[in-house]
Amino acid sequence: MTRKAGNAASGGNAWQWSRTAETRRVLLNAAREVFCEQGFAEASVAAVVERADSSVGSLYHHFGGKTELFLALWEEHQAAHEQTAVTAVAAARAKAEGRDEDALELFIAGARAFLEGSWERRDLARLFMDGDAPPGFELVRRTRSREWVRQNGVLLGAGIDSVGRLTVAVLTTIIGEAGREIATSSSKRQANKITEAAIVLIRRLGSTSIDT
């Protein structure tokens, strides 16, 4: 009897977790639409909950407010970038089939994935780059950018000397700026041209500055 009760409780917890996750997802989707249409400053909690067919109390329960919604969208956007890049790098490693890995080509595989995501989620990319954000967001973005440079340095096997650090920072900046241009592109064809131009720059600079 105890086991049955436990199983019932477990099932109830799973249902509650699923319901909570779905509520968060609906609110985030609504916030994405409202923020991208109106910008952070002009958007209101009321507009988000109306779009989500939810309540103000539910929004504050799950996120705490408008700023937290914005930051949650940012974190999801960054996590998606990171996951696709990691997957692309892993696929490139597997394709090497035991041959010596070319660190620059692995980096380029990750860069392509990032730039593809910049097109697929261009509404969010434009939202986060236009400067209309809650107080403190710029610090959050700069901190994440420094971590991105550090991770790229590890992937490229760059030395700790000033030239190596500079090169990694420049290569990372190329990806970031290309992503901004892609997010504002009028077509996928134009976005692809920007991607290829960025890859040419990365390969040219990386091949002469990074010891692979």
C-alpha positions as CSV (number, residue, x, y, z in Angstrom):
1,M,0.0,0.0,0.0
2,T,2.9,2.3,0.8
3,R,4.5,1.7,-2.5
4,K,1.2,2.5,-4.3
5,A,0.9,5.7,-2.4
6,G,4.5,6.6,-3.2
7,N,3.9,5.9,-6.9
8,A,0.8,8.1,-6.8
9,A,2.8,10.9,-5.1
10,S,5.6,10.5,-7.7
11,G,3.1,10.7,-10.5
12,G,1.5,13.8,-9.0
13,N,4.9,15.4,-8.7
14,A,5.7,14.6,-12.3
15,W,2.4,16.1,-13.4
16,Q,3.0,19.2,-11.3
17,W,6.5,19.6,-12.7
18,S,5.2,19.2,-16.3
19,R,2.5,21.8,-15.6
20,T,5.0,24.2,-14.1
21,A,7.4,23.8,-17.1
22,E,4.6,24.4,-19.5
23,T,3.5,27.5,-17.7
24,R,7.0,28.9,-17.8
25,R,7.3,28.0,-21.5
26,V,4.0,29.8,-22.4
27,L,5.1,32.9,-20.5
28,L,8.5,32.9,-22.1
29,N,7.0,32.6,-25.6
30,A,4.6,35.4,-24.9
31,A,7.5,37.6,-23.5
32,R,9.5,36.9,-26.6
33,E,6.7,38.1,-28.8
34,V,6.0,41.2,-26.7
35,F,9.6,42.2,-26.2
36,C,10.5,41.8,-29.8
37,E,7.5,43.8,-30.9
38,Q,7.6,46.6,-28.4
39,G,11.1,46.5,-26.9
40,F,11.9,46.0,-23.2
41,A,11.1,49.5,-22.0
42,E,7.7,49.8,-23.7
43,A,6.6,46.2,-22.9
44,S,4.4,45.7,-19.9
45,V,3.8,42.7,-17.6
46,A,0.1,43.1,-18.4
47,A,0.8,42.7,-22.2
48,V,2.8,39.5,-21.5
49,V,0.2,37.8,-19.4
50,E,-2.5,38.8,-21.8
51,R,-0.6,37.3,-24.7
52,A,0.1,34.2,-22.6
53,D,-3.5,34.0,-21.4
54,S,-2.1,33.8,-17.9
55,S,-2.1,36.0,-14.7
56,V,0.2,38.6,-13.2
57,G,0.5,36.4,-10.1
58,S,1.6,33.4,-12.2
59,L,4.3,35.5,-13.9
60,Y,5.7,36.9,-10.7
61,H,5.6,33.4,-9.2
62,H,7.6,31.8,-12.0
63,F,10.0,34.7,-12.8
64,G,9.7,37.6,-10.4
65,G,9.0,40.3,-12.9
66,K,9.7,41.8,-16.4
67,T,13.5,42.0,-15.9
68,E,13.7,38.3,-14.9
69,L,11.7,37.4,-18.0
70,F,14.1,39.3,-20.2
71,L,17.1,37.6,-18.6
72,A,15.5,34.2,-18.8
73,L,15.1,34.7,-22.6
74,W,18.7,35.9,-22.8
75,E,20.0,32.8,-21.0
76,E,17.9,30.5,-23.2
77,H,19.3,32.2,-26.3
78,Q,22.9,31.8,-25.1
79,A,22.3,28.2,-24.1
80,A,20.9,27.5,-27.6
81,H,24.0,29.0,-29.1
82,E,26.3,27.0,-26.9
83,Q,24.5,23.8,-27.4
84,T,24.5,24.0,-31.2
85,A,28.2,25.0,-31.2
86,V,29.1,22.1,-29.0
87,T,27.2,19.7,-31.2
88,A,28.8,21.0,-34.3
89,V,32.3,20.8,-32.8
90,A,31.6,17.2,-31.7
91,A,30.4,16.3,-35.2
92,A,33.5,17.8,-36.7
93,R,35.7,15.8,-34.3
94,A,33.8,12.6,-35.2
95,K,34.2,13.3,-38.9
96,A,38.0,13.5,-38.4
97,E,37.8,9.7,-37.6
98,G,40.9,9.6,-35.5
99,R,43.0,12.0,-37.6
100,D,44.8,14.9,-36.0
101,E,42.2,17.5,-35.2
102,D,42.6,20.9,-36.8
103,A,41.7,23.3,-34.0
104,L,40.9,26.1,-36.4
105,E,38.5,23.9,-38.4
106,L,36.8,22.9,-35.1
107,F,36.5,26.6,-34.2
108,I,35.0,27.3,-37.7
109,A,32.4,24.5,-37.2
110,G,31.3,26.1,-34.0
111,A,31.2,29.5,-35.6
112,R,29.0,28.3,-38.4
113,A,26.6,26.9,-35.9
114,F,26.5,30.2,-34.0
115,L,25.9,32.2,-37.1
116,E,23.1,29.8,-38.2
117,G,21.5,30.3,-34.8
118,S,21.8,34.1,-35.3
119,W,19.6,33.8,-38.3
120,E,17.1,31.2,-36.8
121,R,16.6,33.3,-33.7
122,R,17.2,36.7,-35.4
123,D,14.3,38.3,-33.5
124,L,16.0,37.6,-30.2
125,A,19.4,38.6,-31.6
126,R,18.0,42.0,-32.6
127,L,16.3,42.4,-29.2
128,F,19.5,41.8,-27.2
129,M,21.7,44.0,-29.4
130,D,19.6,47.2,-29.6
131,G,20.4,48.6,-26.2
132,D,16.8,48.5,-24.9
133,A,17.4,46.3,-21.9
134,P,17.0,46.3,-18.1
135,P,19.7,48.0,-15.9
136,G,22.7,45.8,-15.4
137,F,22.2,43.8,-18.6
138,E,25.3,45.3,-20.3
139,L,27.5,43.9,-17.5
140,V,25.9,40.5,-17.9
141,R,26.6,40.6,-21.6
142,R,30.2,41.7,-21.1
143,T,30.8,38.9,-18.6
144,R,29.4,36.3,-21.0
145,S,31.5,37.7,-23.8
146,R,34.7,37.3,-21.7
147,E,33.7,33.7,-21.0
148,W,33.1,33.1,-24.7
149,V,36.6,34.4,-25.5
150,R,38.1,32.1,-22.8
151,Q,36.3,29.1,-24.2
152,N,37.4,29.8,-27.7
153,G,40.9,30.2,-26.5
154,V,40.7,26.7,-25.0
155,L,39.3,25.2,-28.2
156,L,41.9,26.9,-30.4
157,G,44.7,25.9,-28.0
158,A,45.9,29.5,-28.1
159,G,48.9,30.4,-25.9
160,I,48.7,32.7,-23.0
161,D,50.9,35.3,-24.6
162,S,49.4,38.7,-25.6
163,V,49.3,37.8,-29.3
164,G,47.4,34.6,-28.7
165,R,44.9,36.4,-26.5
166,L,44.5,39.2,-29.0
167,T,43.9,36.8,-31.9
168,V,41.2,34.8,-30.0
169,A,39.5,38.1,-29.0
170,V,39.5,39.3,-32.6
171,L,38.2,35.9,-34.0
172,T,35.5,35.9,-31.4
173,T,34.6,39.5,-32.3
174,I,34.3,38.6,-36.0
175,I,31.7,35.9,-35.1
176,G,29.8,38.3,-32.9
177,E,29.7,41.1,-35.5
178,A,28.8,38.7,-38.2
179,G,26.0,37.5,-36.0
180,R,24.7,41.0,-35.6
181,E,24.8,41.6,-39.4
182,I,23.0,38.3,-40.0
183,A,20.3,39.1,-37.5
184,T,19.4,42.2,-39.5
185,S,19.7,40.6,-42.9
186,S,16.7,40.7,-45.3
187,S,17.1,37.2,-46.5
188,K,18.8,33.8,-45.8
189,R,20.8,34.3,-48.9
190,Q,22.3,37.5,-47.6
191,A,22.9,35.8,-44.2
192,N,24.8,33.0,-45.9
193,K,27.0,35.5,-47.7
194,I,27.9,37.1,-44.4
195,T,28.6,33.7,-42.9
196,E,31.0,32.8,-45.7
197,A,32.7,36.2,-45.5
198,A,33.2,35.7,-41.8
199,I,34.6,32.2,-42.3
200,V,37.1,33.5,-44.9
201,L,38.3,36.2,-42.4
202,I,38.5,33.7,-39.5
203,R,40.5,31.2,-41.6
204,R,42.8,33.8,-43.0
205,L,43.6,35.4,-39.6
206,G,43.6,32.1,-37.6
207,S,45.9,30.3,-40.0
208,T,48.6,32.9,-39.6
209,S,48.2,33.7,-35.9
210,I,47.2,30.4,-34.1
211,D,49.5,27.5,-33.8
212,T,47.3,24.6,-34.8
